[in-house]
Amino acid sequence: MNRLANKVAIITGGARGIGKATVKKFLEHGASIALWDIDENEGRNTTAEFQEKGKIQFYKVNTANLTEVTAIAEQVYKDFGRIDVLVNNAGITRDASLKKMSGEQWQQVIDVNLSGVFNCTKAVYPFMAAQGSGRILNAASVVAHNGNFGQTNYVASKAGVIGMTKTWAKEFGRKGITVNAVAPGFIQTEMVKSVPKELLDGMASRTPLGRLGEAEDIGNAYLFLASDEASYITGTVLNVDGGLVI
């Protein structure tokens, strides 16, 4: 079933992990993809890997730079003729306790995870508003609800994303644009490969389902929220966490 047939989607941080799984899922359901990533090698590799699944084009983008993002959004519109979905997936971590966290570590995470979401949405909004429809999907996190030791910067950025999601849902609704967030729990991606097995087992044991999530689980959530089936859902935060925050 082509749930995204004839739709054009921008997916930031689409070269690996959850972003890559989302790219694959969207292509399988008929979307054309503008893959945005700061890593040119990985971006081109992912684009080549999925080339036979549908229309996909890579753009090297630093989402923390508003001028650059605005120019690339305009290029995507020229290349594809429309923009229907924006998945603000790009994100980084720079973990440390507050005592040890540097100003640079704080700012790096805020620049990408919070300002990057602002930049991409601001750049894409005019195209969606002009056509009277659109889906904006933001990557939050379960830690935004309860905090997490050693992640002052990351938690602050994700809590900010939830606030922006609800604000934009109120601002953009009259233009036919829905805005929602997905809050992943503990997901098996490249980010957790360096985590010791005993810690991963501990994460899984804290989850009622008793396992870590897969990147595809988040891609499925994005697919639903991007589809026509979610046309009356806006301003919500969908926890995809195996019940972690119950």
C-alpha positions, 0 to 999 in steps of 0.5 A, a space after each residue: 500500500 502506497 500510503 505516501 504516493 506522490 508525496 515529497 519528504 525531506 528527512 534530516 539526518 537520513 543517512 543512518 539510524 532512525 533517519 535511514 530506517 525512515 527513508 527506507 519506509 517512506 520510499 516503500 510507501 511511494 514517497 520521493 525523498 530529499 535526504 539531508 545529512 551533514 555526512 556526505 559519504 554516508 548520505 551518498 552511500 544511503 542514497 545509492 543503496 536505496 536508489 532502486 526503491 524510488 526517487 531519492 536525492 541527497 543534499 549535504 546540509 548543516 541544519 544548524 545554519 539557517 541560511 544554508 537550510 533556507 537555500 537547500 529547501 528552495 533547491 528541493 522545491 525546484 527539484 521536486 516541485 513540492 514539499 509535503 513532509 518534513 521529518 526533523 530527525 537530525 540530532 546529536 549527543 554530547 553527554 556529561 554531568 552538569 559539573 563536567 559539561 562545557 559550554 561548547 558541549 551545551 551549545 553544540 547540542 542546542 544548535 543541532 537538536 533545537 535550533 536545527 528543528 527551528 531552522 528547517 521548519 522555518 525554511 519549509 513552512 512557506 512551501 507547505 503554507 502556499 499549497 495548503 497542506 503539510 506534515 511536520 514531524 519532530 524527533 523528541 525523546 522519552 528523556 524530555 518527560 523525565 530527565 536523564 543523568 548526564 544529559 542536561 543539553 540533550 534533555 533541554 533540547 528535546 523538551 524544547 522540541 515538544 514545546 515548539 511542536 505544540 506551538 506550531 500545531 496551533 500556528 500552522 493548523 489554519 494552513 492545513 499543516 499538522 505538527 507532531 513529535 515522536 519520542 523514542 525510548 531506548 532504540 538500537 542504533 549506531 548511537 548505542 553500539 558503544 554502550 556496554 552490554 550490561 547497560 543495554 540489558 539494564 535499559 531493556 529490563 526497565 522497559 515493560 516489553 523487555 527489549 530495546 526498540 528497532 529503528 524501524 519502530 520509529 520509522 513506522 510511527 513517522 509513516 503513520 503521522 505522515 499519512 492521510 490516516 493521521 490527518 486529524 492528529 496535531 500537536 501530539 507527542 507519540 511515545 514509541 518506547 515499549 512502555 518505558 514512561 508508564 
